[in-house]
């Protein structure tokens, strides 16, 4: 039983690490508008948007944060991944 746990734990940690790297790549690509139309950007967005979307809907419910210039939902999603990684 514990052997199966360690296998699933390592798979989960690998997936979370990959998501963190993809989110960092998305953040860096957001600084370069010319990179936002290529296929790599579309793939990174497709993988990271399902993680960010629930936080975006929560942040949009707070009127004071709707016009905030920084993407707080992105930061919350990244912090949630870090917290999940430390708990596992």
N, CA, C and O atoms as a GROMACS GRO file, in nm:
protein
  352
    1UNK      N    1   0.082  -0.120   0.000
    1UNK     CA    2   0.000   0.000   0.000
    1UNK      C    3   0.086   0.126   0.000
    1UNK      O    4   0.056   0.221  -0.072
    2UNK      N    5   0.190   0.127   0.079
    2UNK     CA    6   0.273   0.247   0.084
    2UNK      C    7   0.351   0.267  -0.045
    2UNK      O    8   0.382   0.380  -0.082
    3UNK      N    9   0.383   0.157  -0.115
    3UNK     CA   10   0.455   0.168  -0.240
    3UNK      C   11   0.370   0.238  -0.345
    3UNK      O   12   0.421   0.321  -0.421
    4UNK      N   13   0.242   0.206  -0.350
    4UNK     CA   14   0.150   0.270  -0.443
    4UNK      C   15   0.135   0.418  -0.408
    4UNK      O   16   0.127   0.503  -0.497
    5UNK      N   17   0.132   0.449  -0.279
    5UNK     CA   18   0.123   0.589  -0.234
    5UNK      C   19   0.241   0.669  -0.286
    5UNK      O   20   0.222   0.780  -0.336
    6UNK      N   21   0.361   0.615  -0.275
    6UNK     CA   22   0.479   0.688  -0.320
    6UNK      C   23   0.481   0.706  -0.471
    6UNK      O   24   0.531   0.807  -0.521
    7UNK      N   25   0.428   0.610  -0.544
    7UNK     CA   26   0.420   0.624  -0.689
    7UNK      C   27   0.325   0.737  -0.726
    7UNK      O   28   0.359   0.824  -0.806
    8UNK      N   29   0.205   0.737  -0.667
    8UNK     CA   30   0.109   0.843  -0.694
    8UNK      C   31   0.158   0.978  -0.644
    8UNK      O   32   0.132   1.081  -0.707
    9UNK      N   33   0.227   0.980  -0.532
    9UNK     CA   34   0.283   1.104  -0.478
    9UNK      C   35   0.385   1.163  -0.575
    9UNK      O   36   0.384   1.283  -0.602
   10UNK      N   37   0.473   1.079  -0.627
   10UNK     CA   38   0.574   1.128  -0.720
   10UNK      C   39   0.512   1.175  -0.852
   10UNK      O   40   0.558   1.273  -0.910
   11UNK      N   41   0.409   1.107  -0.898
   11UNK     CA   42   0.340   1.151  -1.019
   11UNK      C   43   0.272   1.286  -0.995
   11UNK      O   44   0.279   1.375  -1.079
   12UNK      N   45   0.207   1.300  -0.880
   12UNK     CA   46   0.139   1.427  -0.848
   12UNK      C   47   0.240   1.541  -0.836
   12UNK      O   48   0.216   1.650  -0.886
   13UNK      N   49   0.352   1.516  -0.769
   13UNK     CA   50   0.454   1.619  -0.756
   13UNK      C   51   0.513   1.657  -0.891
   13UNK      O   52   0.543   1.774  -0.915
   14UNK      N   53   0.529   1.561  -0.978
   14UNK     CA   54   0.582   1.590  -1.112
   14UNK      C   55   0.483   1.675  -1.191
   14UNK      O   56   0.523   1.769  -1.260
   15UNK      N   57   0.354   1.642  -1.182
   15UNK     CA   58   0.253   1.720  -1.253
   15UNK      C   59   0.244   1.863  -1.199
   15UNK      O   60   0.230   1.959  -1.276
   16UNK      N   61   0.253   1.877  -1.067
   16UNK     CA   62   0.248   2.011  -1.007
   16UNK      C   63   0.370   2.091  -1.048
   16UNK      O   64   0.359   2.210  -1.079
   17UNK      N   65   0.486   2.029  -1.048
   17UNK     CA   66   0.608   2.099  -1.091
   17UNK      C   67   0.599   2.141  -1.237
   17UNK      O   68   0.641   2.251  -1.272
   18UNK      N   69   0.545   2.055  -1.321
   18UNK     CA   70   0.529   2.090  -1.462
   18UNK      C   71   0.432   2.207  -1.478
   18UNK      O   72   0.456   2.297  -1.559
   19UNK      N   73   0.324   2.207  -1.400
   19UNK     CA   74   0.230   2.320  -1.405
   19UNK      C   75   0.295   2.449  -1.358
   19UNK      O   76   0.270   2.555  -1.415
   20UNK      N   77   0.377   2.442  -1.255
   20UNK     CA   78   0.447   2.561  -1.208
   20UNK      C   79   0.539   2.617  -1.316
   20UNK      O   80   0.546   2.738  -1.336
   21UNK      N   81   0.610   2.529  -1.384
   21UNK     CA   82   0.700   2.574  -1.491
   21UNK      C   83   0.620   2.635  -1.605
   21UNK      O   84   0.659   2.738  -1.660
   22UNK      N   85   0.508   2.572  -1.642
   22UNK     CA   86   0.424   2.627  -1.748
   22UNK      C   87   0.366   2.762  -1.709
   22UNK      O   88   0.354   2.852  -1.792
   23UNK      N   89   0.330   2.778  -1.581
   23UNK     CA   90   0.276   2.907  -1.537
   23UNK      C   91   0.384   3.015  -1.540
   23UNK      O   92   0.356   3.129  -1.575
   24UNK      N   93   0.507   2.979  -1.503
   24UNK     CA   94   0.616   3.076  -1.512
   24UNK      C   95   0.643   3.113  -1.658
   24UNK      O   96   0.669   3.229  -1.689
   25UNK      N   97   0.637   3.014  -1.748
   25UNK     CA   98   0.654   3.043  -1.890
   25UNK      C   99   0.543   3.135  -1.940
   25UNK      O  100   0.568   3.225  -2.020
   26UNK      N  101   0.421   3.112  -1.892
   26UNK     CA  102   0.309   3.199  -1.932
   26UNK      C  103   0.331   3.342  -1.882
   26UNK      O  104   0.302   3.438  -1.954
   27UNK      N  105   0.381   3.355  -1.760
   27UNK     CA  106   0.405   3.489  -1.706
   27UNK      C  107   0.512   3.562  -1.786
   27UNK      O  108   0.498   3.681  -1.815
   28UNK      N  109   0.618   3.492  -1.822
   28UNK     CA  110   0.725   3.556  -1.899
   28UNK      C  111   0.674   3.591  -2.039
   28UNK      O  112   0.706   3.698  -2.091
   29UNK      N  113   0.597   3.502  -2.100
   29UNK     CA  114   0.546   3.531  -2.234
   29UNK      C  115   0.445   3.646  -2.235
   29UNK      O  116   0.424   3.709  -2.338
   30UNK      N  117   0.384   3.674  -2.121
   30UNK     CA  118   0.290   3.785  -2.117
   30UNK      C  119   0.362   3.920  -2.130
   30UNK      O  120   0.299   4.020  -2.162
   31UNK      N  121   0.491   3.921  -2.106
   31UNK     CA  122   0.568   4.045  -2.121
   31UNK      C  123   0.598   4.077  -2.266
   31UNK      O  124   0.633   4.190  -2.299
   32UNK      N  125   0.586   3.977  -2.355
   32UNK     CA  126   0.619   3.994  -2.495
   32UNK      C  127   0.493   3.973  -2.579
   32UNK      O  128   0.454   3.859  -2.604
   33UNK      N  129   0.431   4.082  -2.623
   33UNK     CA  130   0.305   4.070  -2.696
   33UNK      C  131   0.318   3.992  -2.828
   33UNK      O  132   0.223   3.928  -2.872
   34UNK      N  133   0.434   3.998  -2.891
   34UNK     CA  134   0.450   3.929  -3.019
   34UNK      C  135   0.453   3.777  -3.003
   34UNK      O  136   0.432   3.705  -3.101
   35UNK      N  137   0.477   3.726  -2.882
   35UNK     CA  138   0.482   3.582  -2.859
   35UNK      C  139   0.344   3.524  -2.826
   35UNK      O  140   0.332   3.403  -2.808
   36UNK      N  141   0.243   3.606  -2.818
   36UNK     CA  142   0.114   3.558  -2.771
   36UNK      C  143   0.030   3.491  -2.878
   36UNK      O  144  -0.077   3.438  -2.847
   37UNK      N  145   0.073   3.491  -3.001
   37UNK     CA  146  -0.007   3.427  -3.104
   37UNK      C  147   0.047   3.292  -3.148
   37UNK      O  148  -0.019   3.222  -3.225
   38UNK      N  149   0.165   3.254  -3.102
   38UNK     CA  150   0.224   3.130  -3.153
   38UNK      C  151   0.166   3.007  -3.084
   38UNK      O  152   0.091   3.018  -2.986
   39UNK      N  153   0.201   2.892  -3.135
   39UNK     CA  154   0.142   2.767  -3.085
   39UNK      C  155   0.188   2.733  -2.944
   39UNK      O  156   0.111   2.677  -2.866
   40UNK      N  157   0.311   2.766  -2.911
   40UNK     CA  158   0.360   2.735  -2.777
   40UNK      C  159   0.279   2.813  -2.674
   40UNK      O  160   0.243   2.758  -2.570
   41UNK      N  161   0.252   2.939  -2.701
   41UNK     CA  162   0.172   3.019  -2.609
   41UNK      C  163   0.031   2.963  -2.598
   41UNK      O  164  -0.026   2.960  -2.489
   42UNK      N  165  -0.026   2.920  -2.708
   42UNK     CA  166  -0.160   2.862  -2.705
   42UNK      C  167  -0.162   2.732  -2.624
   42UNK      O  168  -0.258   2.706  -2.552
   43UNK      N  169  -0.057   2.651  -2.636
   43UNK     CA  170  -0.050   2.526  -2.560
   43UNK      C  171  -0.034   2.554  -2.411
   43UNK      O  172  -0.099   2.489  -2.329
   44UNK      N  173   0.053   2.649  -2.377
   44UNK     CA  174   0.072   2.684  -2.237
   44UNK      C  175  -0.056   2.738  -2.177
   44UNK      O  176  -0.090   2.706  -2.063
   45UNK      N  177  -0.126   2.820  -2.251
   45UNK     CA  178  -0.254   2.875  -2.204
   45UNK      C  179  -0.357   2.764  -2.186
   45UNK      O  180  -0.434   2.765  -2.090
   46UNK      N  181  -0.358   2.669  -2.278
   46UNK     CA  182  -0.455   2.559  -2.268
   46UNK      C  183  -0.430   2.473  -2.144
   46UNK      O  184  -0.525   2.423  -2.084
   47UNK      N  185  -0.305   2.456  -2.106
   47UNK     CA  186  -0.273   2.374  -1.988
   47UNK      C  187  -0.292   2.450  -1.857
   47UNK      O  188  -0.328   2.390  -1.756
   48UNK      N  189  -0.267   2.580  -1.857
   48UNK     CA  190  -0.269   2.655  -1.732
   48UNK      C  191  -0.404   2.722  -1.703
   48UNK      O  192  -0.436   2.749  -1.587
   49UNK      N  193  -0.482   2.748  -1.804
   49UNK     CA  194  -0.609   2.819  -1.784
   49UNK      C  195  -0.707   2.742  -1.695
   49UNK      O  196  -0.776   2.806  -1.615
   50UNK      N  197  -0.717   2.609  -1.703
   50UNK     CA  198  -0.808   2.539  -1.611
   50UNK      C  199  -0.767   2.552  -1.464
   50UNK      O  200  -0.852   2.538  -1.376
   51UNK      N  201  -0.641   2.580  -1.438
   51UNK     CA  202  -0.596   2.599  -1.300
   51UNK      C  203  -0.628   2.742  -1.255
   51UNK      O  204  -0.663   2.763  -1.139
   52UNK      N  205  -0.614   2.837  -1.344
   52UNK     CA  206  -0.632   2.979  -1.310
   52UNK      C  207  -0.779   3.020  -1.309
   52UNK      O  208  -0.819   3.107  -1.231
   53UNK      N  209  -0.860   2.957  -1.394
   53UNK     CA  210  -0.999   2.999  -1.411
   53UNK      C  211  -1.082   3.002  -1.282
   53UNK      O  212  -1.155   3.098  -1.262
   54UNK      N  213  -1.074   2.903  -1.193
   54UNK     CA  214  -1.154   2.913  -1.069
   54UNK      C  215  -1.114   3.031  -0.982
   54UNK      O  216  -1.199   3.093  -0.918
   55UNK      N  217  -0.986   3.061  -0.978
   55UNK     CA  218  -0.940   3.176  -0.900
   55UNK      C  219  -0.984   3.306  -0.965
   55UNK      O  220  -1.014   3.404  -0.896
   56UNK      N  221  -0.988   3.310  -1.098
   56UNK     CA  222  -1.033   3.430  -1.168
   56UNK      C  223  -1.180   3.457  -1.139
   56UNK      O  224  -1.220   3.572  -1.123
   57UNK      N  225  -1.260   3.352  -1.132
   57UNK     CA  226  -1.402   3.373  -1.103
   57UNK      C  227  -1.422   3.420  -0.959
   57UNK      O  228  -1.512   3.499  -0.931
   58UNK      N  229  -1.337   3.372  -0.867
   58UNK     CA  230  -1.345   3.421  -0.728
   58UNK      C  231  -1.302   3.567  -0.717
   58UNK      O  232  -1.366   3.645  -0.647
   59UNK      N  233  -1.195   3.603  -0.785
   59UNK     CA  234  -1.145   3.741  -0.779
   59UNK      C  235  -1.244   3.836  -0.845
   59UNK      O  236  -1.260   3.949  -0.799
   60UNK      N  237  -1.311   3.793  -0.950
   60UNK     CA  238  -1.408   3.880  -1.018
   60UNK      C  239  -1.530   3.910  -0.932
   60UNK      O  240  -1.604   4.004  -0.960
   61UNK      N  241  -1.553   3.831  -0.828
   61UNK     CA  242  -1.666   3.858  -0.738
   61UNK      C  243  -1.636   3.973  -0.642
   61UNK      O  244  -1.728   4.026  -0.580
   62UNK      N  245  -1.510   4.012  -0.630
   62UNK     CA  246  -1.471   4.121  -0.542
   62UNK      C  247  -1.459   4.248  -0.627
   62UNK      O  248  -1.368   4.258  -0.709
   63UNK      N  249  -1.549   4.343  -0.609
   63UNK     CA  250  -1.550   4.462  -0.697
   63UNK      C  251  -1.421   4.543  -0.694
   63UNK      O  252  -1.382   4.600  -0.796
   64UNK      N  253  -1.355   4.550  -0.580
   64UNK     CA  254  -1.234   4.631  -0.570
   64UNK      C  255  -1.118   4.572  -0.650
   64UNK      O  256  -1.024   4.644  -0.685
   65UNK      N  257  -1.122   4.443  -0.678
   65UNK     CA  258  -1.012   4.378  -0.749
   65UNK      C  259  -1.036   4.362  -0.899
   65UNK      O  260  -0.948   4.315  -0.970
   66UNK      N  261  -1.152   4.401  -0.947
   66UNK     CA  262  -1.183   4.383  -1.090
   66UNK      C  263  -1.093   4.467  -1.178
   66UNK      O  264  -1.052   4.421  -1.285
   67UNK      N  265  -1.063   4.588  -1.139
   67UNK     CA  266  -0.980   4.676  -1.222
   67UNK      C  267  -0.835   4.679  -1.180
   67UNK      O  268  -0.759   4.766  -1.224
   68UNK      N  269  -0.795   4.586  -1.096
   68UNK     CA  270  -0.657   4.583  -1.047
   68UNK      C  271  -0.562   4.550  -1.163
   68UNK      O  272  -0.591   4.459  -1.240
   69UNK      N  273  -0.451   4.621  -1.176
   69UNK     CA  274  -0.364   4.602  -1.293
   69UNK      C  275  -0.288   4.468  -1.294
   69UNK      O  276  -0.246   4.424  -1.401
   70UNK      N  277  -0.270   4.405  -1.181
   70UNK     CA  278  -0.202   4.276  -1.176
   70UNK      C  279  -0.302   4.162  -1.177
   70UNK      O  280  -0.414   4.176  -1.127
   71UNK      N  281  -0.263   4.049  -1.233
   71UNK     CA  282  -0.350   3.932  -1.238
   71UNK      C  283  -0.338   3.856  -1.105
   71UNK      O  284  -0.254   3.767  -1.090
   72UNK      N  285  -0.421   3.893  -1.012
   72UNK     CA  286  -0.417   3.831  -0.879
   72UNK      C  287  -0.458   3.685  -0.886
   72UNK      O  288  -0.408   3.603  -0.808
   73UNK      N  289  -0.547   3.651  -0.977
   73UNK     CA  290  -0.590   3.512  -0.989
   73UNK      C  291  -0.472   3.422  -1.028
   73UNK      O  292  -0.463   3.309  -0.981
   74UNK      N  293  -0.383   3.472  -1.112
   74UNK     CA  294  -0.263   3.397  -1.149
   74UNK      C  295  -0.176   3.372  -1.026
   74UNK      O  296  -0.128   3.260  -1.004
   75UNK      N  297  -0.156   3.476  -0.947
   75UNK     CA  298  -0.072   3.463  -0.827
   75UNK      C  299  -0.136   3.369  -0.725
   75UNK      O  300  -0.065   3.290  -0.662
   76UNK      N  301  -0.267   3.376  -0.708
   76UNK     CA  302  -0.335   3.286  -0.616
   76UNK      C  303  -0.326   3.141  -0.661
   76UNK      O  304  -0.306   3.051  -0.579
   77UNK      N  305  -0.340   3.118  -0.791
   77UNK     CA  306  -0.328   2.982  -0.844
   77UNK      C  307  -0.187   2.928  -0.823
   77UNK      O  308  -0.170   2.812  -0.787
   78UNK      N  309  -0.087   3.012  -0.846
   78UNK     CA  310   0.052   2.968  -0.828
   78UNK      C  311   0.079   2.938  -0.681
   78UNK      O  312   0.144   2.839  -0.649
   79UNK      N  313   0.030   3.023  -0.591
   79UNK     CA  314   0.048   2.998  -0.448
   79UNK      C  315  -0.027   2.872  -0.404
   79UNK      O  316   0.022   2.798  -0.318
   80UNK      N  317  -0.143   2.846  -0.461
   80UNK     CA  318  -0.217   2.723  -0.428
   80UNK      C  319  -0.139   2.600  -0.472
   80UNK      O  320  -0.136   2.500  -0.400
   81UNK      N  321  -0.076   2.606  -0.587
   81UNK     CA  322   0.007   2.494  -0.632
   81UNK      C  323   0.125   2.471  -0.538
   81UNK      O  324   0.159   2.357  -0.507
   82UNK      N  325   0.185   2.579  -0.493
   82UNK     CA  326   0.297   2.566  -0.399
   82UNK      C  327   0.250   2.505  -0.267
   82UNK      O  328   0.319   2.420  -0.210
   83UNK      N  329   0.135   2.549  -0.219
   83UNK     CA  330   0.084   2.494  -0.093
   83UNK      C  331   0.046   2.348  -0.108
   83UNK      O  332   0.072   2.268  -0.017
   84UNK      N  333  -0.014   2.310  -0.220
   84UNK     CA  334  -0.046   2.169  -0.242
   84UNK      C  335   0.081   2.087  -0.250
   84UNK      O  336   0.086   1.975  -0.200
   85UNK      N  337   0.182   2.142  -0.313
   85UNK     CA  338   0.310   2.071  -0.326
   85UNK      C  339   0.374   2.045  -0.190
   85UNK      O  340   0.434   1.940  -0.168
   86UNK      N  341   0.362   2.141  -0.099
   86UNK     CA  342   0.422   2.122   0.033
   86UNK      C  343   0.342   2.026   0.120
   86UNK      O  344   0.398   1.961   0.208
   87UNK      N  345   0.211   2.017   0.097
   87UNK     CA  346   0.127   1.927   0.176
   87UNK      C  347   0.147   1.783   0.133
   87UNK      O  348   0.147   1.692   0.215
   88UNK      N  349   0.165   1.762   0.003
   88UNK     CA  350   0.182   1.626  -0.047
   88UNK      C  351   0.314   1.579   0.000
   88UNK      O  352   0.353   1.466  -0.029
   0.00000   0.00000   0.00000
